[in-house]
Amino acid sequence: LTGLDRDHYLVMVAAFPSMMLQHLQGKENAYRPDKGTFSEKQRAALAGLFGEADIKILWACRHRPFMLTKMMSGIVSKAFTDKEVLNKRFGGVNPCGTPEERFHAMVVQSQLTAERTHFEVLTKEFSAIYGACERITKSAVPASYSRHTSRFLSLWCFTLPLVLVKVEGLAVVPVMAIICWALFVIEEVGHAIEDPFNTHTMDAQWLQHGREDQLMIEASLMVLKLDVMERLPATDPRVLEETNTELLTSLDYHIGDFHSERKRAA
């Protein structure tokens, strides 16, 4: 992909983590009664990515990650079937000319096939990702398991001093404090791992203690966005300069130019 086709595809990739997280959190009505609610970090990660046409489509659909993959597939299909785009890239190809020209045409054809297959495989991988994430959210640990663990730990920690006091004497107090701290912290870590997508983020008791993003899921959204939209290894000074002011670029550049510069300098 080149030009705006590439940038538009990258926009979909950069937006996917935020859209996926919001979609998964929206499945838990107890915490997100409004399924259109985005957290501050999610909104920041989506800022500047979508145009009006994208927003109109995404905000009207029920399953936004699925729609993103459909839009990604549409961009790829359009890029590899649009005559104007293909003529711009391969306008000098002559499949009926000299043997050298026919060989060049076959190379171009194989390259187009390989590129399109590559992007279709990438899009398929995104579909597999949101399917796996949805299976995780729908396969939650039963509440009875957590309750049973808490009751057992409480009963065990309550009766353990009766056994240790004869051996430890007054030292049973700090010993029990350490034992209870270790066991109940392990249980709390288990609760955090059971909720990898922060479906509890609208719960006041979590927000009050600043623990709404314990696994640093939302904290990584902006980093992922910037990593995806980075234009390196482009070497065109205009493109690199525009990186400081514009998230998207209409300038056409080839990511293999750095290799050509190295060959020229050799």
CYANA upper distance limits for C-alpha pairs under 8 A (distance plus 0.5 A):
  1 LEU  CA      5 ASP  CA      6.42
  1 LEU  CA      6 ARG  CA      5.37
  1 LEU  CA     76 VAL  CA      8.24
  1 LEU  CA     79 ALA  CA      7.47
  2 THR  CA      6 ARG  CA      5.46
  2 THR  CA      7 ASP  CA      8.33
  2 THR  CA    252 ASP  CA      6.86
  2 THR  CA    253 TYR  CA      7.68
  2 THR  CA    254 HIS  CA      8.01
  3 GLY  CA      7 ASP  CA      7.02
  3 GLY  CA    249 THR  CA      8.08
  3 GLY  CA    250 SER  CA      6.30
  3 GLY  CA    251 LEU  CA      6.56
  3 GLY  CA    252 ASP  CA      5.01
  3 GLY  CA    253 TYR  CA      7.45
  4 LEU  CA      8 HIS  CA      6.29
  4 LEU  CA    249 THR  CA      7.52
  4 LEU  CA    250 SER  CA      6.02
  4 LEU  CA    251 LEU  CA      8.35
  4 LEU  CA    252 ASP  CA      8.33
  5 ASP  CA      9 TYR  CA      6.69
  5 ASP  CA     75 ILE  CA      7.18
  5 ASP  CA     76 VAL  CA      8.39
  5 ASP  CA     79 ALA  CA      7.12
  6 ARG  CA     10 LEU  CA      6.66
  7 ASP  CA     11 VAL  CA      6.63
  7 ASP  CA    229 MET  CA      8.32
  7 ASP  CA    248 LEU  CA      6.84
  7 ASP  CA    249 THR  CA      7.53
  8 HIS  CA     12 MET  CA      7.11
  8 HIS  CA     75 ILE  CA      8.20
  9 TYR  CA     13 VAL  CA      7.01
  9 TYR  CA     72 MET  CA      6.38
  9 TYR  CA     75 ILE  CA      7.15
  9 TYR  CA     76 VAL  CA      8.43
 10 LEU  CA     14 ALA  CA      6.51
 10 LEU  CA    228 VAL  CA      7.09
 10 LEU  CA    229 MET  CA      6.99
 11 VAL  CA     15 ALA  CA      6.59
 11 VAL  CA     49 LEU  CA      6.32
 11 VAL  CA     50 PHE  CA      7.80
 11 VAL  CA    229 MET  CA      7.87
 12 MET  CA     16 PHE  CA      6.58
 12 MET  CA     68 LEU  CA      6.71
 12 MET  CA     69 THR  CA      8.40
 12 MET  CA     71 MET  CA      8.32
 12 MET  CA     72 MET  CA      7.07
 13 VAL  CA     17 PRO  CA      8.38
 13 VAL  CA    228 VAL  CA      7.76
 14 ALA  CA    224 LEU  CA      7.24
 14 ALA  CA    225 LYS  CA      5.25
 14 ALA  CA    226 LEU  CA      8.41
 14 ALA  CA    228 VAL  CA      6.26
 14 ALA  CA    229 MET  CA      7.56
 15 ALA  CA     19 MET  CA      6.66
 15 ALA  CA     45 ALA  CA      7.93
 15 ALA  CA     46 LEU  CA      6.52
 15 ALA  CA     49 LEU  CA      7.85
 15 ALA  CA    225 LYS  CA      7.62
 16 PHE  CA     20 MET  CA      6.30
 16 PHE  CA     65 PRO  CA      6.94
 16 PHE  CA     68 LEU  CA      7.63
 17 PRO  CA     21 LEU  CA      6.59
 17 PRO  CA    221 LEU  CA      7.20
 18 SER  CA     22 GLN  CA      6.63
 18 SER  CA     42 GLN  CA      5.97
 18 SER  CA     45 ALA  CA      7.41
 18 SER  CA     46 LEU  CA      7.63
 18 SER  CA    218 GLU  CA      8.46
 18 SER  CA    221 LEU  CA      7.01
 19 MET  CA     23 HIS  CA      6.52
 19 MET  CA     64 ARG  CA      7.01
 19 MET  CA     65 PRO  CA      6.52
 20 MET  CA     24 LEU  CA      6.73
 20 MET  CA     64 ARG  CA      8.09
 20 MET  CA     65 PRO  CA      6.12
 20 MET  CA    130 TYR  CA      7.47
 21 LEU  CA     25 GLN  CA      6.64
 21 LEU  CA    197 PHE  CA      7.03
 22 GLN  CA     26 GLY  CA      6.46
 22 GLN  CA     35 LYS  CA      8.42
 22 GLN  CA     36 GLY  CA      8.49
 22 GLN  CA     37 THR  CA      8.02
 22 GLN  CA     38 PHE  CA      6.80
 22 GLN  CA     42 GLN  CA      8.22
 23 HIS  CA     27 LYS  CA      7.24
 23 HIS  CA     35 LYS  CA      8.05
 23 HIS  CA     63 HIS  CA      7.80
 23 HIS  CA     64 ARG  CA      7.60
 23 HIS  CA     65 PRO  CA      7.92
 24 LEU  CA     28 GLU  CA      8.15
 24 LEU  CA    133 CYS  CA      8.29
 24 LEU  CA    134 GLU  CA      7.42
 24 LEU  CA    137 THR  CA      7.71
 24 LEU  CA    197 PHE  CA      7.49
 24 LEU  CA    199 THR  CA      7.81
 25 GLN  CA     31 TYR  CA      8.40
 25 GLN  CA     32 ARG  CA      7.30
 25 GLN  CA     35 LYS  CA      8.46
 25 GLN  CA    197 PHE  CA      7.36
 25 GLN  CA    198 ASN  CA      7.38
 25 GLN  CA    199 THR  CA      5.11
 25 GLN  CA    200 HIS  CA      8.38
 26 GLY  CA     32 ARG  CA      6.06
 26 GLY  CA     33 PRO  CA      7.98
 26 GLY  CA     34 ASP  CA      7.82
 26 GLY  CA     35 LYS  CA      5.08
 26 GLY  CA     36 GLY  CA      7.96
 26 GLY  CA     37 THR  CA      8.24
 26 GLY  CA    199 THR  CA      8.23
 27 LYS  CA     32 ARG  CA      8.22
 27 LYS  CA     35 LYS  CA      7.97
 28 GLU  CA     32 ARG  CA      6.58
 28 GLU  CA     33 PRO  CA      8.21
 28 GLU  CA    199 THR  CA      6.80
 29 ASN  CA     33 PRO  CA      5.13
 29 ASN  CA     34 ASP  CA      8.12
 29 ASN  CA     35 LYS  CA      8.28
 31 TYR  CA    199 THR  CA      7.22
 31 TYR  CA    200 HIS  CA      6.22
 31 TYR  CA    201 THR  CA      7.32
 31 TYR  CA    202 MET  CA      5.37
 31 TYR  CA    203 ASP  CA      6.36
 32 ARG  CA     37 THR  CA      7.52
 32 ARG  CA    199 THR  CA      8.44
 32 ARG  CA    202 MET  CA      6.76
 38 PHE  CA     42 GLN  CA      6.36
 38 PHE  CA     43 ARG  CA      6.63
 39 SER  CA     43 ARG  CA      6.74
 40 GLU  CA     44 ALA  CA      6.67
 41 LYS  CA     45 ALA  CA      6.70
 41 LYS  CA    218 GLU  CA      6.71
 41 LYS  CA    219 ALA  CA      7.61
 41 LYS  CA    221 LEU  CA      7.84
 41 LYS  CA    222 MET  CA      8.16
 42 GLN  CA     46 LEU  CA      6.86
 42 GLN  CA    218 GLU  CA      7.40
 42 GLN  CA    221 LEU  CA      7.53
 43 ARG  CA     47 ALA  CA      6.64
 44 ALA  CA    222 MET  CA      7.73
 45 ALA  CA    221 LEU  CA      6.40
 45 ALA  CA    222 MET  CA      5.38
 45 ALA  CA    225 LYS  CA      6.95
 46 LEU  CA     50 PHE  CA      8.12
 48 GLY  CA    247 LEU  CA      7.46
 49 LEU  CA    247 LEU  CA      7.99
 49 LEU  CA    248 LEU  CA      8.40
 50 PHE  CA     54 ASP  CA      6.16
 50 PHE  CA     55 ILE  CA      6.74
 51 GLY  CA     55 ILE  CA      6.81
 52 GLU  CA     56 LYS  CA      6.61
 53 ALA  CA     57 ILE  CA      6.97
 54 ASP  CA     58 LEU  CA      6.62
 55 ILE  CA     59 TRP  CA      6.27
 56 LYS  CA     60 ALA  CA      6.86
 57 ILE  CA     61 CYS  CA      7.09
 58 LEU  CA     64 ARG  CA      6.40
 58 LEU  CA     67 MET  CA      7.33
 58 LEU  CA     68 LEU  CA      8.19
 59 TRP  CA     64 ARG  CA      8.25
 61 CYS  CA     67 MET  CA      7.74
 63 HIS  CA     67 MET  CA      6.80
 64 ARG  CA     68 LEU  CA      6.58
 65 PRO  CA     69 THR  CA      6.99
 65 PRO  CA    130 TYR  CA      7.56
 66 PHE  CA     70 LYS  CA      6.91
 66 PHE  CA    127 SER  CA      7.46
 66 PHE  CA    130 TYR  CA      8.36
 67 MET  CA     71 MET  CA      6.63
 68 LEU  CA     72 MET  CA      6.60
 69 THR  CA     73 SER  CA      6.63
 69 THR  CA    123 THR  CA      6.52
 69 THR  CA    126 PHE  CA      7.31
 69 THR  CA    127 SER  CA      7.28
 70 LYS  CA     74 GLY  CA      6.64
 71 MET  CA     75 ILE  CA      6.71
 72 MET  CA     76 VAL  CA      6.89
 72 MET  CA    123 THR  CA      7.36
 73 SER  CA     77 SER  CA      6.64
 73 SER  CA    120 GLU  CA      7.33
 73 SER  CA    123 THR  CA      7.10
 74 GLY  CA     78 LYS  CA      6.53
 75 ILE  CA     79 ALA  CA      6.54
 76 VAL  CA     80 PHE  CA      6.79
 76 VAL  CA    116 ARG  CA      7.46
 76 VAL  CA    119 PHE  CA      7.48
 76 VAL  CA    120 GLU  CA      8.22
 77 SER  CA     81 THR  CA      6.72
 78 LYS  CA     82 ASP  CA      6.13
 79 ALA  CA     85 VAL  CA      7.20
 79 ALA  CA     86 LEU  CA      8.30
 80 PHE  CA     85 VAL  CA      8.36
 80 PHE  CA     86 LEU  CA      7.53
 80 PHE  CA    112 LEU  CA      7.97
 80 PHE  CA    116 ARG  CA      7.66
 81 THR  CA     86 LEU  CA      7.90
 82 ASP  CA     86 LEU  CA      6.72
 83 LYS  CA     87 ASN  CA      6.41
 84 GLU  CA     88 LYS  CA      6.68
 85 VAL  CA     89 ARG  CA      6.92
 86 LEU  CA     90 PHE  CA      6.25
 86 LEU  CA     91 GLY  CA      7.53
 87 ASN  CA     91 GLY  CA      4.63
 87 ASN  CA     92 GLY  CA      8.41
 90 PHE  CA    108 VAL  CA      8.27
 93 VAL  CA    101 GLU  CA      7.40
 93 VAL  CA    104 HIS  CA      7.55
 93 VAL  CA    105 ALA  CA      6.15
 94 ASN  CA    101 GLU  CA      6.23
 94 ASN  CA    102 ARG  CA      6.95
 94 ASN  CA    105 ALA  CA      6.81
 95 PRO  CA    101 GLU  CA      6.86
 95 PRO  CA    102 ARG  CA      5.12
 95 PRO  CA    103 PHE  CA      8.38
 95 PRO  CA    104 HIS  CA      8.37
 95 PRO  CA    105 ALA  CA      5.72
 95 PRO  CA    106 MET  CA      8.09
 96 CYS  CA    101 GLU  CA      8.01
 96 CYS  CA    102 ARG  CA      6.62
 97 GLY  CA    101 GLU  CA      6.01
 97 GLY  CA    102 ARG  CA      6.49
 98 THR  CA    102 ARG  CA      6.64
 99 PRO  CA    103 PHE  CA      6.56
100 GLU  CA    104 HIS  CA      6.67
101 GLU  CA    105 ALA  CA      6.66
102 ARG  CA    106 MET  CA      6.81
103 PHE  CA    107 VAL  CA      6.80
104 HIS  CA    108 VAL  CA      6.73
105 ALA  CA    109 GLN  CA      6.66
106 MET  CA    110 SER  CA      6.67
107 VAL  CA    111 GLN  CA      6.61
108 VAL  CA    112 LEU  CA      6.65
109 GLN  CA    113 THR  CA      6.76
110 SER  CA    114 ALA  CA      6.59
111 GLN  CA    115 GLU  CA      6.54
112 LEU  CA    116 ARG  CA      6.63
113 THR  CA    117 THR  CA      6.60
114 ALA  CA    118 HIS  CA      6.58
115 GLU  CA    119 PHE  CA      6.88
116 ARG  CA    120 GLU  CA      6.64
117 THR  CA    121 VAL  CA      6.63
118 HIS  CA    122 LEU  CA      6.83
119 PHE  CA    123 THR  CA      6.71
120 GLU  CA    124 LYS  CA      6.69
121 VAL  CA    125 GLU  CA      6.77
122 LEU  CA    126 PHE  CA      7.08
123 THR  CA    127 SER  CA      7.06
124 LYS  CA    128 ALA  CA      6.88
125 GLU  CA    129 ILE  CA      6.73
126 PHE  CA    130 TYR  CA      7.03
127 SER  CA    131 GLY  CA      6.78
128 ALA  CA    132 ALA  CA      6.66
129 ILE  CA    133 CYS  CA      6.73
130 TYR  CA    134 GLU  CA      6.57
131 GLY  CA    135 ARG  CA      6.85
132 ALA  CA    136 ILE  CA      6.93
133 CYS  CA    137 THR  CA      6.98
134 GLU  CA    138 LYS  CA      6.63
135 ARG  CA    139 SER  CA      6.49
136 ILE  CA    140 ALA  CA      7.38
137 THR  CA    195 ASP  CA      8.48
137 THR  CA    197 PHE  CA      8.50
140 ALA  CA    194 GLU  CA      7.56
141 VAL  CA    145 TYR  CA      7.56
141 VAL  CA    146 SER  CA      8.36
141 VAL  CA    194 GLU  CA      7.39
142 PRO  CA    146 SER  CA      7.66
143 ALA  CA    147 ARG  CA      6.79
144 SER  CA    148 HIS  CA      6.41
145 TYR  CA    149 THR  CA      6.74
146 SER  CA    150 SER  CA      6.74
147 ARG  CA    151 ARG  CA      6.64
148 HIS  CA    152 PHE  CA      6.55
149 THR  CA    153 LEU  CA      6.62
150 SER  CA    154 SER  CA      6.57
150 SER  CA    187 GLU  CA      8.36
151 ARG  CA    155 LEU  CA      6.61
152 PHE  CA    156 TRP  CA      6.51
153 LEU  CA    157 CYS  CA      6.45
153 LEU  CA    183 LEU  CA      8.17
153 LEU  CA    184 PHE  CA      8.30
154 SER  CA    158 PHE  CA      6.51
155 LEU  CA    159 THR  CA      6.78
156 TRP  CA    160 LEU  CA      6.43
157 CYS  CA    161 PRO  CA      7.88
157 CYS  CA    176 MET  CA      8.13
157 CYS  CA    180 CYS  CA      7.10
159 THR  CA    163 VAL  CA      7.80
160 LEU  CA    164 LEU  CA      6.87
161 PRO  CA    165 VAL  CA      6.10
161 PRO  CA    172 VAL  CA      7.07
161 PRO  CA    176 MET  CA      7.54
162 LEU  CA    166 LYS  CA      8.15
163 VAL  CA    167 VAL  CA      8.23
164 LEU  CA    168 GLU  CA      6.26
164 LEU  CA    169 GLY  CA      8.00
164 LEU  CA    172 VAL  CA      6.83
165 VAL  CA    169 GLY  CA      5.26
165 VAL  CA    170 LEU  CA      7.58
165 VAL  CA    171 ALA  CA      8.45
165 VAL  CA    172 VAL  CA      6.25
168 GLU  CA    172 VAL  CA      5.86
171 ALA  CA    175 VAL  CA      6.84
172 VAL  CA    176 MET  CA      6.33
173 VAL  CA    177 ALA  CA      6.72
174 PRO  CA    178 ILE  CA      6.75
175 VAL  CA    179 ILE  CA      6.77
176 MET  CA    180 CYS  CA      6.42
177 ALA  CA    181 TRP  CA      6.53
178 ILE  CA    182 ALA  CA      6.64
179 ILE  CA    183 LEU  CA      6.73
180 CYS  CA    184 PHE  CA      6.44
181 TRP  CA    185 VAL  CA      6.43
182 ALA  CA    186 ILE  CA      6.82
183 LEU  CA    187 GLU  CA      6.92
184 PHE  CA    188 GLU  CA      6.70
185 VAL  CA    189 VAL  CA      6.68
186 ILE  CA    190 GLY  CA      6.79
187 GLU  CA    191 HIS  CA      6.99
188 GLU  CA    192 ALA  CA      7.01
189 VAL  CA    193 ILE  CA      6.81
190 GLY  CA    194 GLU  CA      6.68
191 HIS  CA    195 ASP  CA      7.29
192 ALA  CA    196 PRO  CA      7.38
192 ALA  CA    214 GLN  CA      7.73
192 ALA  CA    215 LEU  CA      8.17
195 ASP  CA    199 THR  CA      7.15
195 ASP  CA    200 HIS  CA      8.35
196 PRO  CA    215 LEU  CA      7.43
196 PRO  CA    217 ILE  CA      8.48
197 PHE  CA    217 ILE  CA      7.59
198 ASN  CA    212 GLU  CA      7.34
198 ASN  CA    213 ASP  CA      6.97
198 ASN  CA    217 ILE  CA      8.32
200 HIS  CA    206 TRP  CA      7.89
200 HIS  CA    212 GLU  CA      7.66
201 THR  CA    206 TRP  CA      7.26
201 THR  CA    207 LEU  CA      7.38
201 THR  CA    212 GLU  CA      5.52
201 THR  CA    213 ASP  CA      7.96
202 MET  CA    206 TRP  CA      8.27
202 MET  CA    207 LEU  CA      7.70
203 ASP  CA    207 LEU  CA      6.97
204 ALA  CA    208 GLN  CA      6.38
205 GLN  CA    209 HIS  CA      7.19
206 TRP  CA    210 GLY  CA      6.76
206 TRP  CA    211 ARG  CA      5.83
206 TRP  CA    212 GLU  CA      5.94
207 LEU  CA    211 ARG  CA      6.69
207 LEU  CA    212 GLU  CA      6.11
213 ASP  CA    217 ILE  CA      6.90
213 ASP  CA    218 GLU  CA      7.07
213 ASP  CA    219 ALA  CA      8.06
216 MET  CA    220 SER  CA      6.99
217 ILE  CA    221 LEU  CA      7.63
219 ALA  CA    223 VAL  CA      8.39
220 SER  CA    224 LEU  CA      6.72
221 LEU  CA    225 LYS  CA      6.78
222 MET  CA    226 LEU  CA      6.76
223 VAL  CA    227 ASP  CA      6.60
224 LEU  CA    228 VAL  CA      6.66
225 LYS  CA    229 MET  CA      6.74
226 LEU  CA    230 GLU  CA      6.48
229 MET  CA    247 LEU  CA      7.60
229 MET  CA    248 LEU  CA      8.34
230 GLU  CA    243 THR  CA      8.18
231 ARG  CA    239 VAL  CA      8.11
231 ARG  CA    240 LEU  CA      7.63
231 ARG  CA    243 THR  CA      7.85
232 LEU  CA    240 LEU  CA      8.39
232 LEU  CA    255 ILE  CA      7.81
233 PRO  CA    255 ILE  CA      6.11
233 PRO  CA    256 GLY  CA      7.94
233 PRO  CA    257 ASP  CA      8.41
233 PRO  CA    258 PHE  CA      7.09
234 ALA  CA    239 VAL  CA      7.85
234 ALA  CA    240 LEU  CA      7.82
234 ALA  CA    253 TYR  CA      7.27
234 ALA  CA    254 HIS  CA      7.08
234 ALA  CA    255 ILE  CA      5.54
234 ALA  CA    256 GLY  CA      7.90
234 ALA  CA    257 ASP  CA      7.08
234 ALA  CA    258 PHE  CA      7.26
235 THR  CA    239 VAL  CA      8.09
235 THR  CA    240 LEU  CA      7.60
235 THR  CA    255 ILE  CA      8.46
235 THR  CA    257 ASP  CA      6.99
235 THR  CA    258 PHE  CA      6.57
236 ASP  CA    240 LEU  CA      6.90
236 ASP  CA    253 TYR  CA      7.69
237 PRO  CA    241 GLU  CA      6.43
238 ARG  CA    242 GLU  CA      6.62
239 VAL  CA    243 THR  CA      6.92
239 VAL  CA    249 THR  CA      8.01
239 VAL  CA    251 LEU  CA      7.26
239 VAL  CA    253 TYR  CA      8.24
240 LEU  CA    244 ASN  CA      7.95
241 GLU  CA    245 THR  CA      8.11
242 GLU  CA    246 GLU  CA      6.15
242 GLU  CA    249 THR  CA      7.85
243 THR  CA    247 LEU  CA      6.97
243 THR  CA    248 LEU  CA      8.48
256 GLY  CA    260 SER  CA      7.37
257 ASP  CA    261 GLU  CA      6.79
258 PHE  CA    262 ARG  CA      6.79
259 HIS  CA    263 LYS  CA      6.79
260 SER  CA    264 ARG  CA      6.73
261 GLU  CA    265 ALA  CA      6.68
262 ARG  CA    266 ALA  CA      6.69
